[in-house]
């Protein structure tokens, strides 16, 4: 059986990948938080309760690949697939509530997962520590967006099988997309799985709860959801946290190649400042291009052993597969610190280090591989504006992702985005924007663009960090303080200065002393 490495290749276009970092608890720095009327109090040891029209009962959130679970409350929640036809197919959306650890305020934290395609419920274990402090006085709502998790997921075997390959083949992309459409159409109309549909679902949920206000926490693609919801329903939003933000006017996929190259060059600039790293790897970016050229001329067939079953399978690695691997390495500082070493080893003919981190790199992406919901999103919201960039031809990632999107969206049925979809979010809703300095997907300039249109916002850039930073260092404490005080411009973020890049590995013993 083929090992599904879940590398983002031609079949999957990802705006976000949830990273995770443990934060072990700090005291809250401010005391001002939303008033509690008691309307959303949960009695100690309650087995069930009712909020508005929703009946919640005890449930457990499973953690994938683990026997551990998280105690929660779940409630049935149904929405029409096509809101213009109330008698259309009904979707059962998975909804879970993580209760506050202390008395609950009247506002709810709503975690909006990345992707597009990730499950909010399934990725909660990786986010829990980041929102632990903020959740002391607030319940957390986890709603699997339609098409994800257990909310009628648009999963299909054809995309999953195609996505396990480490090579680029447009013909196979087209075949897999057609086969996937055949699978999905039996249980869903792909036109109704967009961000706008999900925004309507979230507002229906708020009304069903009795119309509380939300503290939106969006990560990567979830930041698009947060901005779109706040634009449509500002009365329902108390505060917004945007981690690794995608601006409303960004065409997803259009800048992947540029952003990766910029992040790699900034990453390698840190290597150049370390004498031992500079000596071991005088030009890491040139090494990557050299390896790319070798794989362009002669793709490699590699025997890879599954770390659990130990079964071996052959994989063909070409230049685009290399680019996709390096892109995944660049998401977090821990794995980015390995890039010069693993590339140098591959140039010596040893591909094991490059491939050895695949499961670690992609462990949080099981929601995405084979999930066509992302096609429903990007084909409706971005594809008509995306075009190959001549400048990207000489970059590591090139234009192949763009070409794949164009081919897939020529096949995939899709809706049309609202006329004002790309208009930047404005207004005075308190907003905190978090970015990683070395993010290969949503760089700090995106955060700078977003806050220009907001009247009560602050941007925090975490030095040396990559994609998804909310769980890093003191940021969980800052997020909690922000939600309490709603004063982003006066938030003291000097503690974030303690963060920085991870020293590069110069050999398999680690970084230089």
C-alpha positions as CSV (number, residue, x, y, z in Angstrom):
1,X,0.0,0.0,0.0
2,X,1.3,3.4,-0.9
3,X,2.4,5.6,2.0
4,X,0.5,8.9,1.9
5,X,3.1,11.5,2.7
6,X,0.6,14.3,2.4
7,X,3.1,16.6,0.6
8,X,1.4,19.6,-0.9
9,X,1.9,19.0,-4.6
10,X,-0.1,19.7,-7.6
11,X,-3.4,18.4,-6.3
12,X,-3.6,20.4,-3.1
13,X,-3.4,24.2,-2.7
14,X,-2.8,25.1,1.0
15,X,-2.9,28.6,2.5
16,X,-2.2,27.3,5.9
17,X,-0.8,24.5,8.0
18,X,-1.3,24.6,11.7
19,X,1.9,24.4,13.6
20,X,1.8,23.8,17.3
21,X,4.0,24.8,20.2
22,X,3.3,24.1,23.9
23,X,2.9,27.0,26.3
24,X,2.8,26.0,29.9
25,X,0.7,28.6,31.5
26,X,1.3,32.2,32.7
27,X,-0.9,34.5,34.7
28,X,-3.1,37.0,32.8
29,X,-1.8,40.5,32.8
30,X,-5.0,42.4,32.7
31,X,-8.2,42.1,34.6
32,X,-10.8,43.7,32.3
33,X,-12.9,41.2,30.4
34,X,-16.4,40.9,29.1
35,X,-19.1,41.0,31.7
36,X,-20.7,37.8,32.7
37,X,-24.5,37.7,32.9
38,X,-24.5,34.1,33.9
39,X,-26.4,33.2,30.7
40,X,-23.6,30.9,29.6
41,X,-22.7,29.3,32.9
42,X,-22.3,25.6,32.9
43,X,-23.0,23.8,36.2
44,X,-20.1,21.8,37.7
45,X,-20.1,18.2,36.4
46,X,-23.1,18.9,34.1
47,X,-23.9,16.1,31.7
48,X,-25.9,18.4,29.5
49,X,-27.2,21.9,29.2
50,X,-29.0,24.2,26.7
51,X,-27.6,27.4,25.2
52,X,-30.3,29.1,23.1
53,X,-31.7,26.5,20.7
54,X,-28.8,24.0,21.1
55,X,-28.7,21.1,23.4
56,X,-25.1,20.2,24.4
57,X,-24.1,16.8,26.0
58,X,-20.8,15.5,27.2
59,X,-18.5,14.1,24.6
60,X,-14.8,13.4,24.0
61,X,-12.6,14.8,21.3
62,X,-10.2,12.2,20.1
63,X,-6.6,13.0,19.3
64,X,-5.4,11.3,16.1
65,X,-2.8,8.6,16.6
66,X,-3.2,8.8,20.3
67,X,-5.4,7.3,23.1
68,X,-5.7,10.7,24.7
69,X,-9.0,12.6,24.5
70,X,-10.3,16.1,25.4
71,X,-13.4,16.5,27.4
72,X,-16.0,18.7,25.6
73,X,-19.7,19.2,25.0
74,X,-21.2,18.5,21.6
75,X,-24.5,19.5,20.0
76,X,-26.3,18.6,16.8
77,X,-26.3,21.5,14.3
78,X,-27.9,21.4,10.9
79,X,-27.7,23.8,8.0
80,X,-29.1,23.7,4.4
81,X,-26.5,22.9,1.8
82,X,-28.1,25.5,-0.6
83,X,-29.6,28.4,1.4
84,X,-31.5,29.6,-1.7
85,X,-33.3,26.3,-1.7
86,X,-34.4,25.5,1.9
87,X,-35.6,22.1,0.9
88,X,-32.1,21.2,-0.4
89,X,-29.8,18.6,1.2
90,X,-29.3,19.1,4.9
91,X,-25.8,19.1,6.3
92,X,-25.0,17.9,9.9
93,X,-22.1,20.0,11.0
94,X,-19.9,18.8,13.9
95,X,-19.9,21.2,16.8
96,X,-18.0,21.0,20.0
97,X,-17.6,23.4,23.0
98,X,-14.6,23.5,25.3
99,X,-15.9,24.9,28.6
100,X,-14.1,27.8,30.3
101,X,-12.0,26.7,33.3
102,X,-13.4,29.5,35.4
103,X,-16.6,31.5,35.4
104,X,-17.7,32.1,31.8
105,X,-18.0,35.6,30.2
106,X,-20.8,36.2,27.7
107,X,-18.4,36.1,24.7
108,X,-17.2,32.9,23.0
109,X,-13.9,32.2,21.4
110,X,-14.4,30.8,17.9
111,X,-11.3,28.9,16.5
112,X,-11.3,29.0,12.7
113,X,-8.9,26.4,11.3
114,X,-6.5,26.6,8.4
115,X,-6.2,24.9,5.1
116,X,-8.7,25.4,3.5
117,X,-9.8,22.0,4.6
118,X,-8.7,21.5,8.1
119,X,-11.1,20.4,10.9
120,X,-11.4,22.8,13.8
121,X,-12.3,19.9,16.1
122,X,-9.5,17.6,15.0
123,X,-6.8,20.3,15.2
124,X,-7.9,21.6,18.6
125,X,-5.3,19.4,20.5
126,X,-2.6,21.4,18.7
127,X,-4.2,24.7,19.6
128,X,-5.4,24.1,23.1
129,X,-2.2,25.3,24.9
130,X,-2.2,28.5,22.8
131,X,-5.7,29.4,23.9
132,X,-5.6,28.0,27.4
133,X,-5.1,31.5,29.1
134,X,-7.8,33.2,26.9
135,X,-10.2,30.3,27.6
136,X,-10.1,30.7,31.4
137,X,-13.1,33.0,31.2
138,X,-14.5,32.0,27.8
139,X,-16.0,28.9,26.2
140,X,-14.3,27.9,23.0
141,X,-16.5,26.9,20.0
142,X,-15.2,24.4,17.5
143,X,-17.3,24.1,14.3
144,X,-16.0,21.9,11.5
145,X,-16.6,24.0,8.5
146,X,-18.8,22.4,5.9
147,X,-16.7,20.0,3.8
148,X,-14.2,19.4,6.6
149,X,-13.7,17.0,9.5
150,X,-17.1,15.3,10.1
151,X,-19.2,18.0,8.4
152,X,-19.9,16.2,5.2
153,X,-16.2,16.2,4.3
154,X,-15.4,16.4,0.5
155,X,-12.9,13.6,0.8
156,X,-12.1,11.5,-2.3
157,X,-9.7,8.6,-2.8
158,X,-8.6,9.9,-6.2
159,X,-7.0,13.1,-4.8
160,X,-5.5,11.2,-1.8
161,X,-3.8,8.7,-4.1
162,X,-2.5,11.4,-6.4
163,X,-1.3,13.5,-3.6
164,X,1.0,10.8,-2.3
165,X,3.3,11.2,-5.2
166,X,6.5,13.3,-5.1
167,X,6.4,14.4,-8.7
168,X,4.4,16.8,-10.9
169,X,2.1,15.4,-13.7
170,X,-0.7,17.7,-15.0
171,X,-2.3,14.8,-16.8
172,X,-2.6,12.9,-13.6
173,X,-3.9,16.0,-11.8
174,X,-6.7,16.3,-14.4
175,X,-7.6,12.6,-14.2
176,X,-7.7,12.7,-10.3
177,X,-9.8,15.9,-10.3
178,X,-12.4,14.3,-12.7
179,X,-12.5,11.1,-10.6
180,X,-12.8,13.1,-7.4
181,X,-15.7,15.1,-8.8
182,X,-17.5,11.8,-9.6
183,X,-17.0,10.6,-6.0
184,X,-18.0,13.9,-4.3
185,X,-21.0,14.6,-6.4
186,X,-22.8,11.6,-5.0
187,X,-23.1,13.3,-1.6
188,X,-22.5,17.0,-2.1
189,X,-22.8,19.9,-4.6
190,X,-19.3,21.4,-4.6
191,X,-20.6,24.8,-5.4
192,X,-21.9,25.3,-1.9
193,X,-18.7,24.7,0.1
194,X,-17.1,28.2,0.0
195,X,-16.0,30.7,2.6
196,X,-19.2,32.6,2.1
197,X,-21.3,29.5,2.8
198,X,-19.3,28.9,6.0
199,X,-19.8,32.5,7.1
200,X,-23.6,32.0,6.8
201,X,-23.3,28.8,8.9
202,X,-21.3,30.5,11.6
203,X,-23.9,33.3,11.9
204,X,-26.7,30.7,12.0
205,X,-24.7,29.1,14.9
206,X,-24.4,32.5,16.7
207,X,-28.2,33.1,16.4
208,X,-28.9,29.5,17.6
209,X,-26.8,30.2,20.7
210,X,-28.8,33.3,21.6
211,X,-26.7,35.9,19.7
212,X,-23.6,36.2,21.9
213,X,-20.5,38.0,20.5
214,X,-17.6,36.1,19.2
215,X,-13.8,36.5,19.7
216,X,-12.6,35.2,16.4
217,X,-9.2,33.4,16.3
218,X,-8.3,32.6,12.7
219,X,-5.1,30.7,11.7
220,X,-3.9,31.0,8.1
221,X,-7.0,30.3,5.9
222,X,-9.0,30.8,9.1
223,X,-8.0,34.4,8.9
224,X,-9.9,34.7,5.6
225,X,-12.9,33.3,7.3
226,X,-12.5,35.7,10.2
227,X,-12.3,38.7,8.0
228,X,-15.2,37.7,5.8
229,X,-17.4,37.0,8.9
230,X,-16.5,40.3,10.5
231,X,-17.3,42.1,7.2
232,X,-20.8,40.5,7.0
233,X,-21.6,40.5,10.7
234,X,-19.6,43.1,12.6
235,X,-22.3,43.3,15.3
236,X,-21.4,39.7,16.2
237,X,-17.7,40.2,16.7
238,X,-16.1,41.4,19.9
239,X,-12.4,40.9,18.9
240,X,-10.3,39.3,16.2
241,X,-6.9,37.5,16.3
242,X,-5.4,36.8,12.9
243,X,-2.4,34.5,13.0
244,X,-0.5,34.3,9.7
245,X,-3.0,36.4,7.9
246,X,-4.2,36.2,4.3
247,X,-5.5,39.6,3.3
248,X,-8.9,39.7,1.6
249,X,-7.4,41.0,-1.6
250,X,-4.8,38.2,-1.8
251,X,-5.2,35.7,-4.6
252,X,-4.4,32.4,-2.9
253,X,-1.6,30.7,-4.8
254,X,-0.5,33.7,-6.7
255,X,2.6,34.4,-4.5
256,X,3.6,31.0,-3.2
257,X,6.8,30.9,-5.2
258,X,7.9,34.5,-4.3
259,X,7.0,34.0,-0.6
260,X,9.0,30.7,-0.4
261,X,12.1,32.2,-2.0
262,X,12.0,35.3,0.2
263,X,11.6,33.2,3.3
264,X,14.5,30.8,2.4
265,X,16.8,33.7,1.6
266,X,16.0,35.4,4.9
267,X,16.4,32.0,6.7
268,X,19.8,31.5,5.1
269,X,20.9,35.0,6.0
270,X,20.8,33.8,9.6
271,X,23.1,30.9,8.6
272,X,25.6,33.4,7.1
273,X,25.8,35.2,10.4
274,X,26.9,32.0,12.2
275,X,30.5,31.3,11.4
276,X,30.2,27.5,11.7
277,X,27.1,27.4,9.5
278,X,28.6,29.8,6.9
279,X,31.6,27.6,6.7
280,X,29.6,24.4,6.3
281,X,27.1,25.8,3.9
282,X,28.5,28.9,2.0
283,X,25.4,29.2,-0.2
284,X,22.4,27.0,0.9
285,X,20.1,28.5,-1.7
286,X,22.5,27.7,-4.5
287,X,22.7,24.2,-3.2
288,X,18.9,23.8,-3.4
289,X,18.9,25.1,-7.0
290,X,21.7,22.7,-7.9
291,X,19.8,19.7,-6.4
292,X,16.7,20.9,-8.3
293,X,18.6,20.9,-11.6
294,X,19.9,17.4,-10.9
295,X,16.3,16.2,-10.3
296,X,15.1,18.0,-13.4
297,X,17.6,16.1,-15.5
298,X,17.2,12.8,-13.6
299,X,14.4,12.3,-11.2
300,X,15.1,9.7,-8.5
301,X,13.2,6.6,-7.5
302,X,13.5,6.2,-3.8
303,X,12.6,3.3,-1.5
304,X,10.9,4.7,1.6
305,X,10.1,2.8,4.7
306,X,6.9,3.6,6.7
307,X,8.0,4.5,10.3
308,X,5.0,2.5,11.8
309,X,4.6,-0.5,9.6
310,X,8.2,-0.6,8.2
311,X,6.7,-1.5,4.8
312,X,8.8,-0.1,2.0
313,X,7.4,1.6,-1.1
314,X,9.0,3.2,-4.1
315,X,8.6,7.0,-4.6
316,X,9.7,9.0,-7.6
317,X,11.1,12.4,-6.6
318,X,11.4,15.2,-9.2
319,X,12.3,18.9,-9.0
320,X,8.8,19.9,-7.9
321,X,8.7,17.3,-5.2
322,X,11.9,18.8,-3.9
323,X,10.4,22.3,-3.9
324,X,7.3,21.0,-2.0
325,X,9.5,19.2,0.6
326,X,11.6,22.3,1.2
327,X,8.4,24.4,1.5
328,X,7.2,22.2,4.2
329,X,10.5,22.3,6.0
330,X,10.3,26.1,5.9
331,X,7.0,26.3,7.9
332,X,8.6,26.0,11.3
333,X,12.0,27.2,12.6
334,X,12.8,23.8,14.0
335,X,12.6,22.0,10.6
336,X,13.9,25.1,8.6
337,X,17.1,24.8,10.6
338,X,17.7,21.4,8.9
339,X,17.3,22.6,5.3
340,X,21.0,23.3,4.5
341,X,22.1,20.0,5.9
342,X,19.6,17.7,4.3
343,X,20.0,19.4,0.9
344,X,23.8,19.0,1.2
345,X,23.3,15.3,2.0
346,X,21.1,14.8,-1.0
347,X,23.7,16.4,-3.2
348,X,26.1,13.7,-1.9
349,X,23.6,11.0,-2.9
350,X,22.1,10.5,0.6
351,X,18.4,11.3,0.4
352,X,17.4,9.7,3.7
353,X,17.7,12.8,5.8
354,X,15.6,14.9,3.3
355,X,12.9,12.3,3.3
356,X,13.2,11.3,6.9
357,X,11.2,14.3,8.2
358,X,8.1,13.8,6.0
359,X,5.8,12.5,8.7
360,X,6.9,15.2,11.1
361,X,6.4,17.9,8.5
362,X,3.0,16.8,7.4
363,X,1.5,15.3,10.5
364,X,-1.1,18.0,10.9
365,X,-2.2,17.8,7.3
366,X,-4.3,14.7,7.3
367,X,-7.4,16.8,7.0
368,X,-6.1,18.3,3.7
369,X,-4.8,15.3,1.7
370,X,-7.7,14.2,-0.5
371,X,-10.1,16.8,0.7
372,X,-11.6,18.6,-2.3
373,X,-13.3,21.3,-0.2
374,X,-10.2,23.4,-0.9
375,X,-11.0,23.3,-4.6
376,X,-14.5,24.6,-3.9
377,X,-12.9,27.5,-2.0
378,X,-10.1,28.4,-4.3
379,X,-12.0,27.8,-7.6
380,X,-14.8,30.2,-6.5
381,X,-12.7,32.8,-4.7
382,X,-9.3,33.0,-6.5
383,X,-8.9,30.9,-9.6
384,X,-10.2,33.4,-12.1
385,X,-7.5,36.0,-11.0
386,X,-4.5,33.6,-10.8
387,X,-2.0,33.6,-13.7
388,X,1.5,32.3,-14.1
389,X,4.2,34.8,-13.1
390,X,7.1,35.0,-15.5
391,X,9.4,36.0,-12.6
392,X,8.5,32.8,-10.8
393,X,9.9,30.6,-13.5
394,X,13.4,30.9,-12.0
395,X,12.2,30.5,-8.5
396,X,12.3,27.2,-6.6
397,X,8.5,26.5,-6.7
398,X,8.0,27.9,-10.2
399,X,4.5,28.2,-11.6
400,X,3.5,24.6,-11.3
401,X,1.1,25.1,-8.5
402,X,-0.6,27.9,-10.5
403,X,-0.9,25.6,-13.5
404,X,-2.4,22.9,-11.4
405,X,-5.0,25.2,-9.9
406,X,-6.0,26.4,-13.4
407,X,-6.4,22.8,-14.6
408,X,-8.4,21.7,-11.6
409,X,-10.7,24.7,-11.6
410,X,-11.5,24.2,-15.3
411,X,-13.1,20.9,-14.2
412,X,-14.4,21.6,-10.7
413,X,-17.9,23.2,-10.4
414,X,-17.8,26.3,-8.4
415,X,-19.7,29.3,-7.2
416,X,-18.9,33.0,-7.7
417,X,-17.5,35.1,-4.9
418,X,-19.5,38.2,-3.7
419,X,-18.8,41.4,-5.4
420,X,-17.1,42.9,-2.3
421,X,-15.3,39.7,-1.3
422,X,-11.8,41.2,-2.0
423,X,-12.4,44.5,-0.3
424,X,-10.1,44.9,2.8
425,X,-11.7,44.6,6.2
426,X,-12.2,48.0,7.8
427,X,-13.7,49.3,11.0
428,X,-12.7,49.6,14.6
429,X,-13.1,46.0,15.9
430,X,-10.2,45.3,18.2
431,X,-7.8,43.2,16.2
432,X,-4.5,41.6,16.9
433,X,-2.4,40.4,13.9
434,X,0.4,37.9,14.4
435,X,3.1,37.1,11.9
436,X,6.3,35.0,11.7
437,X,9.3,36.8,10.3
438,X,10.3,33.8,8.2
439,X,6.8,32.6,7.2
440,X,7.0,31.0,3.7
441,X,3.3,31.3,3.1
442,X,1.9,34.5,4.7
443,X,4.8,36.9,5.2
444,X,4.8,39.9,7.6
445,X,3.9,42.3,4.7
446,X,0.5,40.7,4.6
447,X,-0.1,41.7,8.2
448,X,1.1,45.2,7.4
449,X,-1.4,45.4,4.6
450,X,-4.3,44.3,6.8
451,X,-3.8,46.7,9.7
452,X,-3.7,49.7,7.3
453,X,-7.4,49.5,7.0
454,X,-8.2,48.9,10.6
455,X,-8.7,51.6,13.2
456,X,-7.9,49.6,16.4
457,X,-5.3,47.0,15.5
458,X,-1.7,46.0,16.3
459,X,0.8,43.8,14.4
460,X,3.3,41.6,16.2
461,X,6.1,40.0,14.2
462,X,7.8,37.1,15.8
463,X,11.5,37.2,14.9
464,X,13.0,34.0,13.5
465,X,9.6,32.3,13.4
466,X,7.6,30.7,10.6
467,X,3.9,30.0,9.9
468,X,1.4,29.9,12.8
469,X,3.0,31.6,15.8
470,X,0.1,32.0,18.3
471,X,1.5,29.2,20.5
472,X,5.0,30.5,20.6
473,X,6.7,32.0,23.7
474,X,4.6,34.6,25.5
475,X,2.1,35.0,22.7
476,X,-0.7,33.0,24.4
477,X,-0.4,35.4,27.4
478,X,-0.6,38.4,25.1
479,X,-3.6,37.0,23.3
480,X,-5.4,36.5,26.6
481,X,-4.5,40.0,27.7
482,X,-5.7,41.4,24.4
483,X,-9.1,39.7,24.7
484,X,-9.5,41.0,28.2
485,X,-8.6,44.7,27.7
486,X,-9.4,45.1,24.0
487,X,-6.6,47.7,23.7
488,X,-4.3,46.3,21.0
489,X,-2.4,49.5,20.4
490,X,-1.3,49.7,24.1
491,X,-0.4,46.0,24.4
492,X,3.2,45.5,25.6
493,X,4.7,42.9,23.2
494,X,8.3,43.3,24.2
495,X,8.3,39.7,25.5
496,X,8.1,38.5,21.9
497,X,11.6,39.9,21.4
498,X,12.9,36.8,23.3
499,X,12.0,34.7,20.3
500,X,14.4,34.2,17.5
501,X,15.7,31.8,14.9
502,X,16.7,28.2,15.7
503,X,20.4,27.7,15.0
504,X,21.0,25.7,11.8
505,X,22.2,22.1,12.1
506,X,25.8,21.9,10.7
507,X,25.9,18.1,11.1
508,X,23.8,15.4,12.6
509,X,25.0,16.3,16.1
510,X,23.2,19.6,15.8
511,X,24.2,23.3,15.7
512,X,27.6,24.7,16.6
513,X,28.2,25.1,20.3
